Amino acid sequence: MTHAWVRRSAARRAEAVAVLLPVLVMLVIGLWGLDRGGMWRDEAVTFQVARRSVPQIWHLLHSVDVVHGLYYLLMHAVLAPHPGEVALRLPSVCGAAAAAGFVAALGVRLCRPRVGLWAGLLYAVTPMTSHFAQEGRSYALVAAGAAGATLLLVRAARSTRPGPWCAYGATVAVTCLLHELALLLLLAHAGTLVLARVPARVWRAWITAAAAVGLVLLPLVLVSQGQSAQVAWLSRPGLGSVKRLLGLFTGPARLVTVPYLALVVLALRPARTRPGTFSLQAVALPLVTVPPAVLLAVSRWWPLYDERYVLYALAGAPLLAAAGAERLAARLPRLLPHAALSGVLAVTLVFAVQLPLLRRDRVPDRRPDNLAAVSVVAHRELRPGDPVLFLPSIARRSALAYPKAFRGIRDIALSVPAPASGTLYGREADPGELRRRLDRLDRVWLVAAPFATAPAWYPGSATERAKLAVVDEQFVPREEVVRKGVTLRLYVRRPTYTPVIPTAQPRPERPSAGRAGPGALGSPPGPRR
């Protein structure tokens, strides 16, 4: 009796260490360099929307970003006490740490503690994991929800009570409300049930839970269809997208990728299991393959794929690699007498190889843009009362993220501020009103996104075309400051131009091949997108 109790106690301690150690490692990696000194545009959207009132957020979701509605409401509560970049990213760090713990728990439950330990640690040191752990967006939380739901599926399938299935359905529903493309997780779980050859009782319970998730998600799906223009920038993926995703899941260094894939292949060798038994391979393989494969296939006709949308599928990769390492350790007991420690040392080596990439990822310039750097330039160049024209309106994001740098300026095109208008960047004046406002100015600062200064750019909005036309006709550039993500130009009125307020708005015409926007007004154009 005493010996059995001691063995059970030792086993519980081993399981606890296998789960908690990856959580702690992920927290350390996630907190390292968290305050990198600048938000990029997607984080800035989270920051400025989450600081609005709940009615203002609700107003926004009727026209844009409904897929992130639950996340914005969560971040509203997080940022209320003390808004800042650390608070903005802290939920993602916690989400990544929770995901690492769930991955480890799956390895422990489906195999043994050392497999869970290896899988959790490998998940924590993967560069893709830490990248999104330091993003003020929902993707790390979605990954935590997906890994937690997968663990709940394994538990619910072994239970005859409805409680575990309710917990499973609720977790999947919340995960999908954080981002609707997490709905593909249900397809992965269906694949797991097929591979596990579960009885009809489990299928009925799972179908009921999946149907409940679909009903909860239906309003979100219907509303988001009307906002599909938000993903119009996505392109059709090809073979390069598959190769890139493979490198992100395993790590981009070949010294890591080759052994990683070899372990995965070793894990995929079929093993005999009884019907209804959840093997680690039956859980991990559909999770890592089904969501990316389905989204890539659909995106060949309807582009929806982006690697961050399938971050949650990453959890299956370290589980397979750890299962392969376990098979290798079982075959080479003499060469690996201390297999658990050997696996931890191997993961440490993986971390060391990828450390330079992790370090570079904590530099603000590794993101598509750095709005903090834009705000520094604006603070240095702009003075209270200066008229400013944002081109296009999304260039206003730097002012919304860092309003102190733009305090006191006159936003010439703005008609209704962003929070009151229920939009991300505010509602601008119509072309006629914009012309009248500009005709009264002798100088104006242009804050332009890089693509807006490219000669080939032609805006779809009449107001944006009016900005280009008036600046082209009435002003000449005096000075320019270019930083990654923005171009600031000071324009002064042409000496020989006499402003005339038009009595009727001329119909805009598409510029000819020789026509250029502000980039052709005597100064070099900004960088092309």
C-alpha positions as a printed Julia matrix, in Angstrom:
529×3 Matrix{Float64}:
   0.0    0.0     0.0
   2.77   2.4     1.0
   4.87   1.55   -2.04
   1.89   2.0    -4.37
   1.14   5.39   -2.81
   4.77   6.45   -3.2
   4.78   5.4    -6.85
   1.53   7.29   -7.54
   2.88  10.35   -5.77
   6.11  10.24   -7.8
   4.12   9.82  -11.02
   1.96  12.84  -10.19
   5.07  14.93   -9.48
   6.6   13.87  -12.79
   3.41  14.8   -14.63
   3.24  18.17  -12.87
   6.85  18.97  -13.74
   6.29  17.91  -17.36
   3.39  20.38  -17.66
   4.64  23.29  -15.55
   8.2   23.49  -16.9
   7.08  24.3   -20.5
   4.67  26.9   -19.08
   7.49  28.61  -17.18
   9.86  28.46  -20.16
   7.22  29.95  -22.42
   6.55  32.74  -19.92
  10.25  33.61  -19.79
  10.62  33.59  -23.57
   7.39  35.55  -24.02
   8.27  38.22  -21.46
  11.78  38.63  -22.86
  11.83  41.92  -24.77
   8.06  42.33  -24.51
   8.28  46.12  -24.41
  10.1   46.47  -27.71
   9.28  50.16  -28.0
   6.73  50.33  -30.77
   3.44  48.95  -32.03
   2.88  47.97  -35.63
  -0.37  48.66  -37.45
  -2.39  45.58  -36.41
  -1.44  46.02  -32.78
  -2.3   49.7   -33.06
  -5.82  48.76  -34.17
  -6.21  46.58  -31.07
  -4.85  49.35  -28.86
  -7.03  52.17  -30.14
 -10.23  50.1   -30.46
  -9.88  48.48  -27.03
  -9.64  51.92  -25.39
 -13.05  52.93  -26.74
 -16.18  52.53  -24.66
 -18.16  49.31  -24.96
 -20.99  51.04  -26.95
 -18.39  52.49  -29.32
 -16.81  49.05  -29.83
 -20.25  47.57  -30.48
 -20.92  50.36  -33.01
 -17.65  49.57  -34.8
 -18.4   45.85  -35.08
 -21.49  46.56  -37.17
 -19.28  47.82  -39.99
 -15.81  46.33  -39.55
 -13.7   43.79  -37.59
 -16.57  41.74  -36.18
 -14.28  38.67  -36.27
 -12.22  40.3   -33.52
 -15.18  41.57  -31.5
 -14.79  39.29  -28.48
 -11.05  39.94  -28.41
 -11.57  43.72  -28.44
 -13.99  43.45  -25.52
 -11.49  41.33  -23.61
  -8.71  43.81  -24.3
 -11.0   46.67  -23.25
 -11.03  45.16  -19.76
  -7.28  44.42  -19.84
  -6.25  47.94  -20.91
  -8.7   49.8   -18.68
  -6.45  49.96  -15.57
  -3.21  50.94  -17.3
  -3.03  51.07  -21.12
   0.39  50.38  -22.56
   2.35  48.1   -24.84
   3.17  45.56  -22.13
  -0.48  45.27  -21.09
  -1.43  45.01  -24.77
   0.79  41.96  -25.31
   0.54  40.29  -21.91
  -2.65  38.28  -22.73
  -0.85  36.79  -25.73
   2.09  35.77  -23.55
  -0.3   34.09  -21.12
  -2.09  32.42  -24.02
   1.16  31.02  -25.41
   2.17  29.76  -21.95
  -1.22  28.07  -21.53
  -0.89  26.48  -24.98
   2.55  25.11  -24.08
   1.05  23.6   -20.93
  -1.85  22.04  -22.84
   0.53  20.55  -25.41
   2.58  19.04  -22.58
  -0.58  17.75  -20.89
  -1.61  16.03  -24.13
   1.76  14.32  -24.34
   1.53  13.22  -20.72
  -2.01  11.89  -21.08
  -1.54  10.16  -24.42
   1.95   8.78  -23.86
   4.11   9.5   -20.82
   5.5   12.48  -18.84
   8.79  12.79  -20.69
   6.98  12.94  -24.06
   4.77  15.72  -22.72
   7.82  17.54  -21.39
   9.63  17.35  -24.72
   6.56  18.41  -26.71
   5.77  21.34  -24.41
   9.34  22.62  -24.42
   9.63  22.24  -28.19
   6.42  24.22  -28.63
   7.77  26.95  -26.35
  11.08  27.4   -28.2
   9.55  27.43  -31.7
  10.08  30.95  -33.14
   6.54  31.1   -34.54
   5.16  30.58  -31.05
   7.15  33.36  -29.44
   6.49  35.72  -32.36
   2.75  35.6   -31.82
   3.2   35.5   -28.05
   4.45  39.07  -28.44
   1.67  40.28  -30.72
  -1.23  42.34  -29.41
  -3.68  40.23  -31.41
  -5.86  37.22  -30.71
  -3.87  34.42  -32.35
  -1.95  33.16  -29.3
  -5.2   33.02  -27.33
  -6.83  31.08  -30.18
  -3.93  28.62  -30.08
  -4.42  28.16  -26.33
  -8.14  27.59  -26.81
  -7.55  25.02  -29.56
  -4.98  23.07  -27.54
  -7.22  23.18  -24.47
 -10.23  22.01  -26.5
  -8.2   19.11  -27.9
  -7.28  18.02  -24.38
 -10.95  18.28  -23.36
 -11.95  16.15  -26.36
  -9.67  13.34  -25.2
 -11.13  13.54  -21.7
 -14.75  13.81  -22.84
 -14.49  10.79  -25.15
 -13.6    8.62  -22.15
 -16.51   9.88  -20.06
 -20.17   8.95  -20.1
 -21.27  12.18  -18.41
 -22.46  15.29  -20.35
 -20.32  17.7   -18.3
 -17.02  17.11  -20.13
 -18.75  17.48  -23.49
 -20.31  20.78  -22.38
 -16.86  22.02  -21.35
 -15.47  20.91  -24.71
 -18.23  22.64  -26.71
 -17.95  25.85  -24.68
 -14.17  25.98  -25.15
 -14.42  25.47  -28.91
 -17.16  28.1   -29.14
 -15.13  30.73  -27.26
 -12.06  29.89  -29.35
 -14.03  30.34  -32.58
 -15.52  33.61  -31.32
 -11.96  34.86  -30.86
 -11.39  34.06  -34.54
 -13.93  32.32  -36.73
 -11.38  30.37  -38.82
 -10.68  28.31  -35.71
 -13.84  26.5   -36.75
 -11.55  24.28  -38.83
 -10.49  22.78  -35.51
 -13.72  20.75  -35.58
 -12.58  19.09  -38.81
  -9.3   18.15  -37.16
 -11.17  16.67  -34.21
 -13.42  14.72  -36.57
 -10.27  13.27  -38.12
  -9.06  12.29  -34.65
 -12.33  10.45  -33.94
 -12.0    8.59  -37.24
  -8.42   7.5   -36.51
  -9.34   6.51  -32.96
 -12.3    4.44  -34.2
 -14.56   5.66  -31.42
 -17.98   4.1   -30.8
 -21.27   5.64  -31.95
 -21.9    7.05  -28.47
 -18.87   9.33  -28.78
 -19.81  10.39  -32.3
 -23.31  11.39  -31.15
 -21.93  13.46  -28.28
 -19.34  15.14  -30.49
 -21.87  15.96  -33.24
 -24.16  17.52  -30.64
 -21.31  19.67  -29.3
 -20.2   20.66  -32.82
 -23.76  21.6   -33.78
 -24.03  23.81  -30.68
 -20.77  25.52  -31.66
 -22.15  26.11  -35.16
 -25.31  27.72  -33.79
 -23.31  30.01  -31.53
 -21.0   31.0   -34.37
 -23.68  31.45  -37.04
 -24.42  35.17  -36.35
 -20.71  35.97  -36.44
 -20.28  34.16  -39.76
 -23.26  35.92  -41.32
 -22.13  39.38  -40.25
 -18.5   38.77  -41.23
 -19.57  37.85  -44.77
 -20.59  41.47  -45.25
 -17.13  42.57  -44.12
 -15.18  40.31  -46.45
 -13.45  43.34  -48.01
 -11.13  43.27  -44.99
  -9.38  40.18  -46.34
  -9.32  41.38  -49.94
  -5.56  41.91  -49.6
  -4.97  38.15  -49.32
  -3.67  36.38  -52.41
  -3.94  32.8   -53.62
  -1.36  30.61  -51.87
   1.01  28.36  -53.76
   3.74  25.86  -53.05
   5.84  28.61  -51.51
   3.17  29.13  -48.83
   3.33  25.44  -47.93
   7.14  25.49  -47.67
   7.06  28.63  -45.55
   4.47  27.16  -43.18
   6.54  23.99  -42.83
   9.56  26.1   -41.89
   7.51  28.08  -39.39
   6.12  24.95  -37.73
   9.49  23.24  -37.37
  11.84  26.21  -37.23
  13.57  27.85  -40.22
  17.09  26.53  -39.51
  17.94  23.43  -41.56
  19.91  22.09  -38.6
  16.56  21.94  -36.78
  14.15  21.16  -39.63
  15.8   17.96  -40.88
  15.96  16.11  -37.51
  12.51  17.46  -36.65
  10.94  16.0   -39.8
  12.83  12.72  -39.3
  11.29  12.36  -35.83
   7.83  13.16  -37.22
   8.22  10.45  -39.88
   9.35   8.0   -37.22
   6.27   8.83  -35.14
   3.93   8.17  -38.07
   4.78   4.49  -38.34
   1.49   2.7   -37.59
   0.99   1.16  -34.19
  -1.64  -1.31  -33.11
  -4.31   0.22  -30.89
  -7.7   -0.94  -29.7
 -10.82   0.73  -31.16
 -11.73   3.8   -29.14
  -8.13   4.37  -27.99
  -6.7    7.85  -28.52
  -3.09   7.53  -29.57
  -0.87  10.57  -29.66
  -0.58  10.25  -33.45
  -4.38  10.12  -33.88
  -4.68  13.42  -32.02
  -1.62  15.28  -33.32
  -1.66  14.37  -37.02
  -5.14  15.77  -37.88
  -4.45  18.84  -35.74
  -1.27  19.79  -37.59
  -2.47  18.92  -41.11
  -6.23  19.34  -41.51
  -6.76  23.09  -40.74
  -3.83  24.31  -42.89
  -4.65  21.89  -45.74
  -8.33  22.87  -45.85
  -7.62  26.6   -45.65
  -4.92  26.39  -48.33
  -7.24  24.42  -50.62
 -10.16  26.81  -50.14
  -7.87  29.79  -50.68
  -7.04  28.61  -54.19
 -10.54  29.84  -55.13
 -11.42  32.19  -52.26
  -8.24  33.65  -50.72
  -8.49  33.38  -46.94
  -5.14  31.86  -46.01
  -2.6   33.53  -43.8
  -0.17  31.6   -41.61
  -1.35  33.34  -38.43
  -4.86  32.0   -39.03
  -3.57  28.44  -38.53
  -1.16  29.1   -35.67
  -3.26  26.8   -33.49
  -2.39  23.84  -35.76
   1.26  24.18  -34.71
   0.48  22.29  -31.48
   0.41  18.98  -33.36
   3.98  19.27  -34.69
   5.93  19.08  -31.4
   3.67  16.27  -30.22
   4.61  14.2   -33.28
   8.3   15.05  -32.93
   8.21  14.06  -29.26
   6.46  10.79  -30.13
   9.19  10.08  -32.67
  11.85  10.83  -30.06
  10.13   8.4   -27.69
  10.26   5.63  -30.3
  13.92   6.42  -30.91
  14.68   6.26  -27.17
  12.89   2.9   -26.92
  15.05   1.49  -29.72
  18.33   2.81  -28.34
  18.1    2.3   -24.58
  21.85   1.78  -24.22
  22.78   4.91  -26.15
  20.15   6.95  -24.31
  20.18   5.69  -20.72
  18.77   9.0   -19.48
  16.24   9.66  -22.22
  14.28  12.42  -20.45
  17.42  14.48  -19.83
  18.71  13.79  -23.34
  15.47  15.1   -24.82
  15.63  18.27  -22.72
  19.23  18.83  -23.85
  18.17  18.35  -27.47
  15.43  20.98  -27.08
  18.0   23.29  -25.45
  20.2   22.85  -28.52
  17.24  23.71  -30.74
  16.72  26.86  -28.68
  20.4   27.8   -28.98
  20.37  27.36  -32.76
  17.31  29.58  -33.11
  18.35  32.14  -30.49
  19.62  34.71  -33.06
  16.24  34.61  -34.81
  14.4   35.03  -31.52
  16.63  37.98  -30.65
  16.04  39.67  -34.01
  12.3   39.16  -33.66
  12.31  41.45  -30.64
  13.51  44.44  -32.67
  10.62  46.74  -33.72
  11.85  46.92  -37.32
  11.14  43.2   -37.78
   7.44  44.06  -37.96
   5.91  45.5   -41.15
   6.05  48.98  -39.64
   6.78  50.81  -36.4
   4.24  53.46  -35.52
   6.28  54.61  -32.53
   9.06  55.67  -34.91
   6.46  57.48  -37.01
   5.23  59.31  -33.92
   8.8   60.39  -33.07
   9.19  61.94  -36.51
   5.79  63.6   -36.26
   6.58  65.01  -32.82
   9.83  66.48  -34.15
   8.41  67.97  -37.35
   4.84  68.98  -36.51
   3.76  71.92  -34.36
   0.37  72.65  -32.75
  -1.9   74.21  -35.33
  -0.13  72.65  -38.32
  -2.55  71.42  -40.99
  -2.07  67.72  -41.73
  -3.44  65.57  -44.53
  -3.35  61.79  -44.03
  -3.02  59.81  -47.27
  -4.84  57.49  -47.33
  -7.04  57.66  -44.26
  -5.39  54.55  -42.77
  -2.2   56.61  -42.34
  -4.11  58.17  -39.43
  -3.35  54.99  -37.44
  -0.1   56.46  -36.12
  -2.0   59.44  -34.7
  -4.6   57.14  -33.13
  -1.96  54.88  -31.57
   0.29  57.72  -30.35
  -1.95  60.79  -30.06
   0.52  62.82  -27.98
   2.85  63.22  -30.96
   0.0   64.7   -33.02
  -1.59  66.81  -30.27
  -2.86  70.15  -31.48
  -2.58  69.49  -35.22
  -5.44  70.25  -37.61
  -6.63  67.08  -39.35
  -7.83  68.72  -42.56
  -9.77  65.82  -44.07
 -11.41  64.45  -40.91
 -15.13  64.98  -40.6
 -16.13  62.57  -37.78
 -13.53  61.04  -35.41
 -13.02  57.28  -35.45
 -14.78  56.37  -32.16
 -17.89  58.42  -32.96
 -18.09  57.27  -36.59
 -17.97  53.54  -35.82
 -14.94  53.13  -38.09
 -11.27  52.33  -37.54
  -9.88  55.61  -38.88
 -12.73  58.11  -38.9
 -15.06  59.49  -41.56
 -13.58  62.07  -43.9
 -15.11  65.08  -45.64
 -16.51  64.77  -49.16
 -14.28  65.94  -52.05
 -15.96  69.34  -52.38
 -15.61  70.19  -48.71
 -12.02  68.92  -48.71
 -11.15  71.23  -51.62
 -12.65  74.2   -49.81
 -10.62  73.44  -46.72
  -7.38  73.07  -48.67
  -8.0   76.23  -50.7
  -7.69  78.26  -47.5
  -4.21  76.91  -46.7
  -0.76  78.14  -47.69
   1.02  75.06  -46.38
   0.07  71.51  -45.43
   1.88  68.48  -44.1
   1.22  65.2   -45.89
   1.49  62.04  -43.76
   1.44  59.23  -46.31
   1.68  55.46  -46.25
   4.55  54.22  -48.45
   2.29  52.82  -51.18
   0.42  56.13  -51.41
   3.52  57.89  -52.73
   4.12  55.31  -55.45
   3.34  56.64  -58.95
   1.25  53.6   -59.83
  -1.14  53.97  -56.9
  -4.67  55.01  -57.78
  -7.16  55.28  -54.9
 -10.69  53.99  -55.15
 -12.12  56.69  -52.88
 -13.2   60.04  -54.35
 -11.87  61.84  -51.29
  -8.46  60.21  -51.64
  -8.39  61.19  -55.33
  -9.25  64.76  -54.33
  -6.29  64.8   -51.93
  -3.95  63.79  -54.75
  -5.48  66.24  -57.23
  -5.41  69.3   -54.97
  -1.89  68.68  -53.7
  -0.74  68.15  -57.3
  -2.45  71.26  -58.66
  -1.99  73.78  -55.88
   1.13  72.86  -53.91
   4.82  72.05  -54.32
   6.97  70.0   -51.9
   9.3   71.89  -49.6
  10.84  69.16  -47.43
  10.49  65.43  -46.82
  11.2   62.9   -44.08
  10.98  59.17  -44.88
  10.8   56.44  -42.28
   9.74  52.8   -42.52
   5.99  52.86  -42.74
   5.45  56.56  -43.44
   6.5   59.56  -45.52
   6.11  63.09  -44.14
   6.16  65.92  -46.69
   5.67  69.62  -46.2
   3.88  71.23  -49.14
   3.59  74.96  -49.76
   1.25  76.7   -52.17
   2.45  77.37  -55.7
   3.38  81.07  -55.95
   1.44  81.58  -59.2
  -1.69  79.65  -58.16
  -4.85  81.54  -57.24
  -7.3   79.27  -55.46
 -10.77  79.08  -56.97
 -13.59  77.32  -55.19
 -15.34  75.2   -57.84
 -19.08  75.6   -58.27
 -19.49  71.98  -59.34
 -17.37  68.97  -58.52
 -15.63  67.68  -61.66
 -15.9   64.01  -62.36
 -12.6   62.34  -61.42
 -10.7   60.67  -64.22
  -8.25  57.82  -63.95
  -4.74  59.2   -64.38
  -2.83  58.37  -67.52
   0.36  56.35  -67.5
   2.4   59.5   -66.98
   0.25  60.78  -64.14
   1.67  60.45  -60.64
   0.56  61.2   -57.16
   2.5   63.32  -54.71
   5.63  61.3   -55.4
   6.02  62.98  -58.82
   5.89  66.58  -57.6
   9.58  67.23  -57.76
  10.69  64.87  -55.0
  11.51  61.18  -55.16
   8.64  58.79  -54.51
   8.44  56.8   -51.31
   9.16  53.08  -51.21
   6.83  50.79  -53.11
   4.8   48.24  -51.2
